[in-house]
């Protein structure tokens, strides 16, 4: 069974961390029923990536796709998250892959326009 694990940086502010859970709920509603969607924070908040991977495994996942909730492929996305995900998966019989960050995408451009109020 596949799972998505959304990972952001994490914050000391709970409200900031709650945003990732809200996005996860939106994603989950757009996927087929029963698809596993969990969240984790790279640092500063829980659950961390180890706990996020364990939550996916506990829900029945055998294949976990880690989705960095980041705009660019900086050091956290290209080095830290893959390393932490691999370490977290090492104790489980599960495959883990890391998707590309949100990056440059036309849907993000649409969101920028919508948020700016410039939609005509």
N, CA, C and O atoms as CSV, one atom per row, in Angstrom:
chain,resi,resn,atom,element,x,y,z
A,1,UNK,N,N,0.845,-1.166,0.000
A,1,UNK,CA,C,0.000,0.000,0.000
A,1,UNK,C,C,0.897,1.238,0.000
A,1,UNK,O,O,1.923,1.274,0.679
A,2,UNK,N,N,0.495,2.251,-0.772
A,2,UNK,CA,C,1.275,3.487,-0.871
A,2,UNK,C,C,0.820,4.517,0.144
A,2,UNK,O,O,-0.339,4.562,0.557
A,3,UNK,N,N,1.779,5.339,0.528
A,3,UNK,CA,C,1.485,6.449,1.434
A,3,UNK,C,C,2.225,7.681,0.960
A,3,UNK,O,O,3.299,7.595,0.365
A,4,UNK,N,N,1.627,8.830,1.235
A,4,UNK,CA,C,2.293,10.112,1.045
A,4,UNK,C,C,2.642,10.643,2.421
A,4,UNK,O,O,1.804,10.664,3.323
A,5,UNK,N,N,3.877,11.069,2.573
A,5,UNK,CA,C,4.308,11.711,3.803
A,5,UNK,C,C,4.733,13.126,3.437
A,5,UNK,O,O,5.797,13.331,2.854
A,6,UNK,N,N,3.902,14.095,3.780
A,6,UNK,CA,C,4.224,15.495,3.515
A,6,UNK,C,C,5.175,15.985,4.600
A,6,UNK,O,O,4.909,15.820,5.791
A,7,UNK,N,N,6.282,16.586,4.180
A,7,UNK,CA,C,7.304,17.042,5.128
A,7,UNK,C,C,7.596,18.514,4.890
A,7,UNK,O,O,7.939,18.920,3.780
A,8,UNK,N,N,7.456,19.310,5.945
A,8,UNK,CA,C,7.872,20.709,5.883
A,8,UNK,C,C,9.049,20.913,6.832
A,8,UNK,O,O,9.536,19.962,7.442
A,9,UNK,N,N,9.493,22.137,6.948
A,9,UNK,CA,C,10.640,22.430,7.816
A,9,UNK,C,C,10.287,22.223,9.278
A,9,UNK,O,O,11.063,21.643,10.037
A,10,UNK,N,N,9.110,22.701,9.669
A,10,UNK,CA,C,8.718,22.691,11.073
A,10,UNK,C,C,8.952,24.064,11.667
A,10,UNK,O,O,9.830,24.808,11.230
A,11,UNK,N,N,8.159,24.382,12.663
A,11,UNK,CA,C,8.214,25.701,13.285
A,11,UNK,C,C,7.994,25.569,14.784
A,11,UNK,O,O,7.425,24.585,15.259
A,12,UNK,N,N,8.447,26.560,15.511
A,12,UNK,CA,C,8.144,26.603,16.942
A,12,UNK,C,C,6.712,27.074,17.167
A,12,UNK,O,O,6.189,26.951,18.275
A,13,UNK,N,N,6.074,27.612,16.130
A,13,UNK,CA,C,4.693,28.100,16.227
A,13,UNK,C,C,3.741,27.008,15.771
A,13,UNK,O,O,3.796,26.563,14.625
A,14,UNK,N,N,2.872,26.581,16.672
A,14,UNK,CA,C,1.935,25.497,16.371
A,14,UNK,C,C,1.045,25.823,15.179
A,14,UNK,O,O,0.748,24.944,14.369
A,15,UNK,N,N,0.617,27.076,15.064
A,15,UNK,CA,C,-0.269,27.447,13.959
A,15,UNK,C,C,0.403,27.210,12.611
A,15,UNK,O,O,-0.252,26.809,11.649
A,16,UNK,N,N,1.696,27.454,12.543
A,16,UNK,CA,C,2.425,27.209,11.299
A,16,UNK,C,C,2.454,25.719,10.982
A,16,UNK,O,O,2.280,25.322,9.830
A,17,UNK,N,N,2.673,24.904,11.993
A,17,UNK,CA,C,2.697,23.452,11.797
A,17,UNK,C,C,1.316,22.910,11.439
A,17,UNK,O,O,1.204,21.935,10.696
A,18,UNK,N,N,0.275,23.533,11.963
A,18,UNK,CA,C,-1.089,23.099,11.670
A,18,UNK,C,C,-1.433,23.256,10.195
A,18,UNK,O,O,-2.291,22.542,9.676
A,19,UNK,N,N,-0.763,24.191,9.515
A,19,UNK,CA,C,-1.023,24.382,8.087
A,19,UNK,C,C,-0.714,23.124,7.284
A,19,UNK,O,O,-1.441,22.795,6.346
A,20,UNK,N,N,0.341,22.429,7.636
A,20,UNK,CA,C,0.698,21.219,6.900
A,20,UNK,C,C,-0.377,20.154,7.075
A,20,UNK,O,O,-0.718,19.454,6.122
A,21,UNK,N,N,-0.909,20.028,8.278
A,21,UNK,CA,C,-1.989,19.065,8.512
A,21,UNK,C,C,-3.225,19.428,7.695
A,21,UNK,O,O,-3.920,18.545,7.192
A,22,UNK,N,N,-3.500,20.721,7.563
A,22,UNK,CA,C,-4.648,21.161,6.757
A,22,UNK,C,C,-4.433,20.818,5.282
A,22,UNK,O,O,-5.362,20.375,4.605
A,23,UNK,N,N,-3.221,21.019,4.789
A,23,UNK,CA,C,-2.916,20.657,3.399
A,23,UNK,C,C,-3.044,19.148,3.223
A,23,UNK,O,O,-3.579,18.685,2.216
A,24,UNK,N,N,-2.564,18.391,4.180
A,24,UNK,CA,C,-2.664,16.927,4.103
A,24,UNK,C,C,-4.115,16.481,4.002
A,24,UNK,O,O,-4.431,15.568,3.239
A,25,UNK,N,N,-4.997,17.114,4.758
A,25,UNK,CA,C,-6.423,16.766,4.666
A,25,UNK,C,C,-6.974,17.076,3.273
A,25,UNK,O,O,-7.751,16.293,2.727
A,26,UNK,N,N,-6.581,18.203,2.700
A,26,UNK,CA,C,-7.019,18.542,1.341
A,26,UNK,C,C,-6.510,17.518,0.330
A,26,UNK,O,O,-7.255,17.077,-0.545
A,27,UNK,N,N,-5.250,17.149,0.454
A,27,UNK,CA,C,-4.663,16.144,-0.441
A,27,UNK,C,C,-5.392,14.818,-0.292
A,27,UNK,O,O,-5.740,14.178,-1.285
A,28,UNK,N,N,-5.618,14.412,0.935
A,28,UNK,CA,C,-6.275,13.131,1.198
A,28,UNK,C,C,-7.657,13.063,0.559
A,28,UNK,O,O,-8.051,12.015,0.047
A,29,UNK,N,N,-8.393,14.168,0.584
A,29,UNK,CA,C,-9.736,14.189,-0.012
A,29,UNK,C,C,-9.703,14.127,-1.529
A,29,UNK,O,O,-10.713,13.801,-2.152
A,30,UNK,N,N,-8.566,14.431,-2.137
A,30,UNK,CA,C,-8.440,14.392,-3.589
A,30,UNK,C,C,-7.903,13.048,-4.096
A,30,UNK,O,O,-7.888,12.797,-5.301
A,31,UNK,N,N,-7.475,12.209,-3.195
A,31,UNK,CA,C,-6.941,10.896,-3.557
A,31,UNK,C,C,-8.003,9.823,-3.329
A,31,UNK,O,O,-8.980,10.060,-2.619
A,32,UNK,N,N,-7.820,8.650,-3.923
A,32,UNK,CA,C,-8.787,7.567,-3.694
A,32,UNK,C,C,-8.924,7.249,-2.207
A,32,UNK,O,O,-7.959,7.335,-1.448
A,33,UNK,N,N,-10.139,6.881,-1.805
A,33,UNK,CA,C,-10.415,6.540,-0.400
A,33,UNK,C,C,-9.428,5.477,0.071
A,33,UNK,O,O,-9.112,4.532,-0.651
A,34,UNK,N,N,-8.957,5.655,1.288
A,34,UNK,CA,C,-8.040,4.690,1.877
A,34,UNK,C,C,-6.573,4.997,1.636
A,34,UNK,O,O,-5.703,4.344,2.212
A,35,UNK,N,N,-6.284,5.981,0.793
A,35,UNK,CA,C,-4.886,6.353,0.577
A,35,UNK,C,C,-4.334,6.942,1.871
A,35,UNK,O,O,-4.965,7.787,2.505
A,36,UNK,N,N,-3.164,6.488,2.244
A,36,UNK,CA,C,-2.531,6.944,3.482
A,36,UNK,C,C,-1.845,8.280,3.233
A,36,UNK,O,O,-1.020,8.398,2.327
A,37,UNK,N,N,-2.180,9.278,4.029
A,37,UNK,CA,C,-1.526,10.584,3.959
A,37,UNK,C,C,-1.174,10.984,5.386
A,37,UNK,O,O,-2.045,11.059,6.253
A,38,UNK,N,N,0.098,11.235,5.620
A,38,UNK,CA,C,0.565,11.643,6.930
A,38,UNK,C,C,1.481,12.854,6.788
A,38,UNK,O,O,1.883,13.208,5.679
A,39,UNK,N,N,1.810,13.486,7.910
A,39,UNK,CA,C,2.692,14.656,7.896
A,39,UNK,C,C,3.857,14.446,8.845
A,39,UNK,O,O,3.799,13.646,9.779
A,40,UNK,N,N,4.927,15.202,8.569
A,40,UNK,CA,C,6.090,15.214,9.455
A,40,UNK,C,C,6.808,16.544,9.261
A,40,UNK,O,O,6.669,17.214,8.238
A,41,UNK,N,N,7.569,16.891,10.268
A,41,UNK,CA,C,8.355,18.121,10.222
A,41,UNK,C,C,9.821,17.733,10.299
A,41,UNK,O,O,10.202,16.852,11.069
A,42,UNK,N,N,10.632,18.392,9.502
A,42,UNK,CA,C,12.041,18.063,9.458
A,42,UNK,C,C,12.726,18.350,10.794
A,42,UNK,O,O,13.586,17.590,11.238
A,43,UNK,N,N,12.332,19.457,11.426
A,43,UNK,CA,C,12.900,19.799,12.725
A,43,UNK,C,C,11.971,20.770,13.439
A,43,UNK,O,O,11.012,21.261,12.846
A,44,UNK,N,N,12.241,21.042,14.672
A,44,UNK,CA,C,11.550,22.034,15.507
A,44,UNK,C,C,10.152,21.633,15.967
A,44,UNK,O,O,9.589,22.309,16.829
A,45,UNK,N,N,9.577,20.576,15.435
A,45,UNK,CA,C,8.215,20.191,15.819
A,45,UNK,C,C,8.040,18.691,15.627
A,45,UNK,O,O,8.822,18.039,14.936
A,46,UNK,N,N,7.018,18.174,16.240
A,46,UNK,CA,C,6.701,16.762,16.052
A,46,UNK,C,C,5.365,16.663,15.331
A,46,UNK,O,O,4.544,17.575,15.428
A,47,UNK,N,N,5.139,15.592,14.623
A,47,UNK,CA,C,6.017,14.427,14.501
A,47,UNK,C,C,7.203,14.725,13.587
A,47,UNK,O,O,7.095,15.485,12.624
A,48,UNK,N,N,8.332,14.110,13.915
A,48,UNK,CA,C,9.486,14.234,13.040
A,48,UNK,C,C,9.382,13.181,11.936
A,48,UNK,O,O,8.412,12.425,11.890
A,49,UNK,N,N,10.364,13.130,11.060
A,49,UNK,CA,C,10.295,12.214,9.920
A,49,UNK,C,C,10.280,10.757,10.375
A,49,UNK,O,O,9.588,9.933,9.777
A,50,UNK,N,N,11.021,10.433,11.408
A,50,UNK,CA,C,11.012,9.054,11.927
A,50,UNK,C,C,9.609,8.660,12.370
A,50,UNK,O,O,9.134,7.573,12.044
A,51,UNK,N,N,8.944,9.543,13.114
A,51,UNK,CA,C,7.577,9.261,13.569
A,51,UNK,C,C,6.609,9.250,12.395
A,51,UNK,O,O,5.664,8.461,12.388
A,52,UNK,N,N,6.824,10.105,11.405
A,52,UNK,CA,C,5.959,10.127,10.226
A,52,UNK,C,C,6.042,8.835,9.434
A,52,UNK,O,O,5.020,8.293,9.014
A,53,UNK,N,N,7.256,8.339,9.230
A,53,UNK,CA,C,7.431,7.061,8.531
A,53,UNK,C,C,6.769,5.941,9.333
A,53,UNK,O,O,6.073,5.100,8.764
A,54,UNK,N,N,6.982,5.926,10.639
A,54,UNK,CA,C,6.358,4.899,11.488
A,54,UNK,C,C,4.845,4.969,11.410
A,54,UNK,O,O,4.185,3.929,11.393
A,55,UNK,N,N,4.273,6.174,11.363
A,55,UNK,CA,C,2.815,6.316,11.256
A,55,UNK,C,C,2.315,5.746,9.936
A,55,UNK,O,O,1.252,5.126,9.892
A,56,UNK,N,N,3.065,5.949,8.869
A,56,UNK,CA,C,2.686,5.378,7.575
A,56,UNK,C,C,2.726,3.852,7.624
A,56,UNK,O,O,1.806,3.181,7.155
A,57,UNK,N,N,3.801,3.316,8.195
A,57,UNK,CA,C,3.947,1.861,8.312
A,57,UNK,C,C,2.829,1.290,9.186
A,57,UNK,O,O,2.234,0.270,8.839
A,58,UNK,N,N,2.544,1.932,10.302
A,58,UNK,CA,C,1.471,1.476,11.185
A,58,UNK,C,C,0.116,1.458,10.486
A,58,UNK,O,O,-0.755,0.656,10.823
A,59,UNK,N,N,-0.056,2.352,9.506
A,59,UNK,CA,C,-1.317,2.416,8.754
A,59,UNK,C,C,-1.345,1.402,7.612
A,59,UNK,O,O,-2.355,1.277,6.920
A,60,UNK,N,N,-0.243,0.677,7.411
A,60,UNK,CA,C,-0.216,-0.367,6.398
A,60,UNK,C,C,0.621,-0.073,5.163
A,60,UNK,O,O,0.589,-0.845,4.204
A,61,UNK,N,N,1.358,1.007,5.165
A,61,UNK,CA,C,2.154,1.371,3.997
A,61,UNK,C,C,3.337,0.429,3.802
A,61,UNK,O,O,3.997,0.017,4.756
A,62,UNK,N,N,3.580,0.105,2.543
A,62,UNK,CA,C,4.782,-0.634,2.156
A,62,UNK,C,C,5.645,0.204,1.218
A,62,UNK,O,O,6.805,-0.126,0.974
A,63,UNK,N,N,5.084,1.272,0.703
A,63,UNK,CA,C,5.769,2.180,-0.211
A,63,UNK,C,C,5.413,3.602,0.207
A,63,UNK,O,O,4.249,3.996,0.145
A,64,UNK,N,N,6.410,4.370,0.632
A,64,UNK,CA,C,6.163,5.731,1.122
A,64,UNK,C,C,6.815,6.735,0.183
A,64,UNK,O,O,8.005,6.646,-0.120
A,65,UNK,N,N,6.016,7.684,-0.268
A,65,UNK,CA,C,6.522,8.779,-1.081
A,65,UNK,C,C,6.582,10.007,-0.182
A,65,UNK,O,O,5.551,10.507,0.269
A,66,UNK,N,N,7.779,10.482,0.071
A,66,UNK,CA,C,7.981,11.670,0.892
A,66,UNK,C,C,7.884,12.879,-0.039
A,66,UNK,O,O,8.611,12.978,-1.027
A,67,UNK,N,N,6.980,13.786,0.293
A,67,UNK,CA,C,6.775,14.979,-0.529
A,67,UNK,C,C,7.261,16.198,0.254
A,67,UNK,O,O,6.611,16.610,1.216
A,68,UNK,N,N,8.391,16.779,-0.143
A,68,UNK,CA,C,8.875,17.974,0.543
A,68,UNK,C,C,7.951,19.158,0.268
A,68,UNK,O,O,7.778,19.565,-0.881
A,69,UNK,N,N,7.372,19.696,1.309
A,69,UNK,CA,C,6.498,20.865,1.189
A,69,UNK,C,C,7.387,22.105,1.266
A,69,UNK,O,O,7.319,22.898,2.206
A,70,UNK,N,N,8.220,22.235,0.238
A,70,UNK,CA,C,9.203,23.303,0.094
A,70,UNK,C,C,9.084,23.832,-1.327
A,70,UNK,O,O,8.630,23.117,-2.220
A,71,UNK,N,N,9.483,25.064,-1.539
A,71,UNK,CA,C,9.421,25.642,-2.873
A,71,UNK,C,C,10.639,25.311,-3.727
A,71,UNK,O,O,10.514,25.210,-4.947
A,72,UNK,N,N,11.798,25.141,-3.131
A,72,UNK,CA,C,13.017,24.928,-3.896
A,72,UNK,C,C,13.801,23.740,-3.362
A,72,UNK,O,O,13.624,23.315,-2.221
A,73,UNK,N,N,14.669,23.219,-4.215
A,73,UNK,CA,C,15.480,22.062,-3.854
A,73,UNK,C,C,16.800,22.513,-3.237
A,73,UNK,O,O,17.874,22.264,-3.784
A,74,UNK,N,N,16.701,23.179,-2.093
A,74,UNK,CA,C,17.892,23.568,-1.354
A,74,UNK,C,C,18.455,22.380,-0.591
A,74,UNK,O,O,18.091,21.233,-0.853
A,75,UNK,N,N,19.338,22.658,0.347
A,75,UNK,CA,C,20.023,21.593,1.098
A,75,UNK,C,C,19.061,20.682,1.844
A,75,UNK,O,O,19.254,19.466,1.866
A,76,UNK,N,N,18.022,21.253,2.458
A,76,UNK,CA,C,17.076,20.413,3.198
A,76,UNK,C,C,16.417,19.396,2.273
A,76,UNK,O,O,16.274,18.227,2.633
A,77,UNK,N,N,16.020,19.835,1.093
A,77,UNK,CA,C,15.320,18.950,0.156
A,77,UNK,C,C,16.282,17.979,-0.514
A,77,UNK,O,O,15.961,16.800,-0.666
A,78,UNK,N,N,17.445,18.452,-0.912
A,78,UNK,CA,C,18.361,17.595,-1.669
A,78,UNK,C,C,19.219,16.684,-0.804
A,78,UNK,O,O,19.689,15.648,-1.273
A,79,UNK,N,N,19.431,17.064,0.474
A,79,UNK,CA,C,20.298,16.250,1.333
A,79,UNK,C,C,19.614,15.765,2.611
A,79,UNK,O,O,19.564,14.564,2.877
A,80,UNK,N,N,19.092,16.699,3.394
A,80,UNK,CA,C,18.600,16.351,4.727
A,80,UNK,C,C,17.377,15.436,4.700
A,80,UNK,O,O,17.359,14.405,5.372
A,81,UNK,N,N,16.374,15.802,3.939
A,81,UNK,CA,C,15.151,14.989,3.929
A,81,UNK,C,C,15.404,13.591,3.372
A,81,UNK,O,O,14.944,12.623,3.977
A,82,UNK,N,N,16.119,13.429,2.237
A,82,UNK,CA,C,16.408,12.059,1.784
A,82,UNK,C,C,17.171,11.228,2.819
A,82,UNK,O,O,16.886,10.045,3.006
A,83,UNK,N,N,18.143,11.856,3.487
A,83,UNK,CA,C,18.920,11.133,4.506
A,83,UNK,C,C,18.034,10.730,5.683
A,83,UNK,O,O,18.063,9.580,6.122
A,84,UNK,N,N,17.252,11.672,6.189
A,84,UNK,CA,C,16.380,11.386,7.332
A,84,UNK,C,C,15.315,10.348,6.982
A,84,UNK,O,O,14.985,9.495,7.806
A,85,UNK,N,N,14.777,10.416,5.768
A,85,UNK,CA,C,13.766,9.435,5.344
A,85,UNK,C,C,14.376,8.041,5.233
A,85,UNK,O,O,13.769,7.060,5.661
A,86,UNK,N,N,15.569,7.952,4.662
A,86,UNK,CA,C,16.238,6.652,4.544
A,86,UNK,C,C,16.558,6.079,5.921
A,86,UNK,O,O,16.371,4.885,6.155
A,87,UNK,N,N,17.031,6.912,6.820
A,87,UNK,CA,C,17.313,6.454,8.188
A,87,UNK,C,C,16.042,5.980,8.877
A,87,UNK,O,O,16.057,4.967,9.576
A,88,UNK,N,N,14.944,6.703,8.687
A,88,UNK,CA,C,13.673,6.337,9.326
A,88,UNK,C,C,13.133,5.025,8.771
A,88,UNK,O,O,12.520,4.248,9.502
A,89,UNK,N,N,13.354,4.775,7.491
A,89,UNK,CA,C,12.831,3.563,6.857
A,89,UNK,C,C,13.673,2.334,7.151
A,89,UNK,O,O,13.208,1.209,6.969
A,90,UNK,N,N,14.901,2.533,7.601
A,90,UNK,CA,C,15.839,1.424,7.778
A,90,UNK,C,C,15.312,0.338,8.708
A,90,UNK,O,O,15.633,-0.834,8.513
A,91,UNK,N,N,14.534,0.681,9.687
A,91,UNK,CA,C,14.026,-0.315,10.623
A,91,UNK,C,C,12.722,-0.968,10.200
A,91,UNK,O,O,12.148,-1.753,10.955
A,92,UNK,N,N,12.253,-0.657,9.011
A,92,UNK,CA,C,10.966,-1.176,8.540
A,92,UNK,C,C,11.157,-1.854,7.187
A,92,UNK,O,O,12.115,-1.561,6.472
A,93,UNK,N,N,10.254,-2.753,6.841
A,93,UNK,CA,C,10.260,-3.373,5.516
A,93,UNK,C,C,9.397,-2.516,4.608
A,93,UNK,O,O,8.251,-2.856,4.312
A,94,UNK,N,N,9.970,-1.386,4.167
A,94,UNK,CA,C,9.224,-0.412,3.391
A,94,UNK,C,C,10.182,0.295,2.437
A,94,UNK,O,O,11.347,0.519,2.765
A,95,UNK,N,N,9.681,0.640,1.262
A,95,UNK,CA,C,10.496,1.445,0.353
A,95,UNK,C,C,10.114,2.909,0.529
A,95,UNK,O,O,8.950,3.240,0.759
A,96,UNK,N,N,11.100,3.769,0.417
A,96,UNK,CA,C,10.872,5.202,0.577
A,96,UNK,C,C,11.517,5.925,-0.594
A,96,UNK,O,O,12.673,5.676,-0.937
A,97,UNK,N,N,10.755,6.820,-1.198
A,97,UNK,CA,C,11.297,7.688,-2.243
A,97,UNK,C,C,10.941,9.123,-1.880
A,97,UNK,O,O,9.996,9.373,-1.132
A,98,UNK,N,N,11.710,10.055,-2.419
A,98,UNK,CA,C,11.474,11.465,-2.145
A,98,UNK,C,C,11.101,12.148,-3.453
A,98,UNK,O,O,11.855,12.098,-4.425
A,99,UNK,N,N,9.939,12.787,-3.473
A,99,UNK,CA,C,9.464,13.506,-4.648
A,99,UNK,C,C,10.176,14.847,-4.769
A,99,UNK,O,O,10.893,15.267,-3.861
A,100,UNK,N,N,9.973,15.498,-5.876
A,100,UNK,CA,C,10.498,16.843,-6.075
A,100,UNK,C,C,9.747,17.817,-5.167
A,100,UNK,O,O,8.604,17.552,-4.793
A,101,UNK,N,N,10.373,18.939,-4.809
A,101,UNK,CA,C,9.651,19.962,-4.028
A,101,UNK,C,C,8.590,20.616,-4.919
A,101,UNK,O,O,8.513,20.332,-6.114
A,102,UNK,N,N,7.790,21.476,-4.338
A,102,UNK,CA,C,6.728,22.134,-5.097
A,102,UNK,C,C,7.282,22.878,-6.298
A,102,UNK,O,O,6.704,22.814,-7.383
A,103,UNK,N,N,8.378,23.574,-6.125
A,103,UNK,CA,C,9.131,24.155,-7.221
A,103,UNK,C,C,8.384,25.120,-8.119
A,103,UNK,O,O,7.407,25.751,-7.714
A,104,UNK,N,N,8.867,25.221,-9.351
A,104,UNK,CA,C,8.272,26.096,-10.352
A,104,UNK,C,C,7.175,25.319,-11.062
A,104,UNK,O,O,7.431,24.290,-11.687
A,105,UNK,N,N,5.949,25.826,-10.958
A,105,UNK,CA,C,4.813,25.137,-11.556
A,105,UNK,C,C,3.735,26.160,-11.877
A,105,UNK,O,O,3.560,27.137,-11.149
A,106,UNK,N,N,3.019,25.936,-12.959
A,106,UNK,CA,C,1.975,26.884,-13.362
A,106,UNK,C,C,0.885,27.024,-12.305
A,106,UNK,O,O,0.291,28.095,-12.180
A,107,UNK,N,N,0.610,25.976,-11.547
A,107,UNK,CA,C,-0.399,26.077,-10.492
A,107,UNK,C,C,0.054,27.025,-9.377
A,107,UNK,O,O,-0.771,27.709,-8.772
A,108,UNK,N,N,1.350,27.067,-9.108
A,108,UNK,CA,C,1.860,28.029,-8.126
A,108,UNK,C,C,1.737,29.451,-8.651
A,108,UNK,O,O,1.433,30.372,-7.893
A,109,UNK,N,N,1.971,29.632,-9.949
A,109,UNK,CA,C,1.793,30.965,-10.544
A,109,UNK,C,C,0.337,31.404,-10.404
A,109,UNK,O,O,0.064,32.562,-10.089
A,110,UNK,N,N,-0.590,30.489,-10.636
A,110,UNK,CA,C,-2.012,30.799,-10.469
A,110,UNK,C,C,-2.314,31.192,-9.023
A,110,UNK,O,O,-3.085,32.119,-8.778
A,111,UNK,N,N,-1.716,30.499,-8.082
A,111,UNK,CA,C,-1.929,30.809,-6.674
A,111,UNK,C,C,-1.380,32.190,-6.318
A,111,UNK,O,O,-2.017,32.942,-5.581
A,112,UNK,N,N,-0.196,32.523,-6.843
A,112,UNK,CA,C,0.372,33.859,-6.603
A,112,UNK,C,C,-0.587,34.937,-7.113
A,112,UNK,O,O,-0.826,35.934,-6.433
A,113,UNK,N,N,-1.127,34.732,-8.300
A,113,UNK,CA,C,-2.062,35.703,-8.873
A,113,UNK,C,C,-3.320,35.794,-8.027
A,113,UNK,O,O,-3.814,36.889,-7.757
A,114,UNK,N,N,-3.840,34.647,-7.606
A,114,UNK,CA,C,-5.046,34.649,-6.769
A,114,UNK,C,C,-4.803,35.358,-5.438
A,114,UNK,O,O,-5.615,36.181,-5.016
A,115,UNK,N,N,-3.708,35.046,-4.788
A,115,UNK,CA,C,-3.395,35.644,-3.491
A,115,UNK,C,C,-3.161,37.163,-3.580
A,115,UNK,O,O,-3.432,37.904,-2.635
A,116,UNK,N,N,-2.658,37.597,-4.727
A,116,UNK,CA,C,-2.360,39.020,-4.908
A,116,UNK,C,C,-3.617,39.849,-5.151
A,116,UNK,O,O,-3.603,41.070,-4.998
A,117,UNK,N,N,-4.693,39.186,-5.527
A,117,UNK,CA,C,-5.924,39.901,-5.858
A,117,UNK,C,C,-5.923,40.476,-7.263
A,117,UNK,O,O,-6.793,41.282,-7.593
A,118,UNK,N,N,-4.978,40.087,-8.094
A,118,UNK,CA,C,-4.876,40.634,-9.444
A,118,UNK,C,C,-5.624,39.821,-10.499
A,118,UNK,O,O,-5.532,40.116,-11.690
A,119,UNK,N,N,-6.339,38.834,-10.083
A,119,UNK,CA,C,-7.122,38.013,-11.034
A,119,UNK,C,C,-8.155,38.906,-11.689
A,119,UNK,O,O,-8.927,39.584,-11.011
A,120,UNK,N,N,-8.165,38.902,-13.018
A,120,UNK,CA,C,-9.127,39.777,-13.720
A,120,UNK,C,C,-10.429,39.068,-14.022
A,120,UNK,O,O,-11.335,39.663,-14.605
